């Protein structure tokens, strides 16, 4: 099916992992998009021209990024890929950034690669591209711009000035629930299309892509496929991160402690849906502005409905990854707003306490927490004794998560300690009784 949009193609780049290239190259980079919802549909997508792996094929990656016909770089590397510190600045002590600063012409991080491609474009007198962050960070485009500029300032000041004056980094908000590909999806797609597809993609029917209308060159007509171009992405970003992503993480940590596997199953639990509904209505919605043509309560209700999609199997363990990166953005910013306004934070703190118990119980079982701070989390988890004040004191030493301000806020510490205590030993019985307590 063609919906127009112009004569464009996409060259995908993986930083390190080889599996996307291995799966897609033998099938000419075609893949199936399975939309799994009240209506199910399958469509073969032909927009990808190739997949490159930066760690193995850096010259080809930089060639593609400096081709005159390349106008746009999009970035989807999850929160940790930006190598930022808690203040949203480039972390120059990050091992990948340290490496790239030493060898700027053979970078390995996404920041180093973008900066090197931009430097080469500057030297070659090529047009500036538009660099679009598509990750779940508030002000994602500005953060990416700031990180690339900070890096370029340390490697090539002239190029840095050119980047600052010429390259556009629009902010975006991307929303569609897209569980990772697994064997059950491969089997379903093979049955459906009669071909073996090694890397089909699944998503719900709902999609929203809001892009700040700030481009420095040509762009595909994404509006033709429903993208919203706007001068201000912030209200969309805030609504999505604070309502959807925050409740997703809440379901993940509390749900996993309740031995629940998927978002759909979590929504069948007698207590969890009511808890996240109240959390959205009482503690999150007051911090979020209405969206053009949409009341926040309707937006929140639609999220709950999306979580009840029976056709999608979204594993809570996928959402639980990288908690140390997600919690500050999804939950703690809202906590700060509420503390400043004198509003309650008890439910938000229960979500954070859920994460703490998740870390603790995983460590106790000898399982690795999948997180860039895994080592620190293991040490903290192993030292927890279930003395709430002491355990909270251990966790809040993580400046990367809690920053400087919150650990000094007595109301926050009190609420977090209460919440941690309410979850008792983190067992399913304890979580159930905490959720029953009418929070
Ligand atoms: C999820 C998101 O994995 C997660 O942490 O919360 O990926 C979520 O599914 C998307 O942001 C929805 O647009």
Boltz pocket constraint, residues with backbone or C-beta under 6 A from the ligand:
constraints:
  - pocket:
      binder: B
      contacts: [[A, 136], [A, 174], [A, 175], [A, 176], [A, 177], [A, 178], [A, 244], [A, 245], [A, 248], [A, 249], [A, 318], [A, 319], [A, 320], [A, 321], [A, 326]]
      max_distance: 6.0
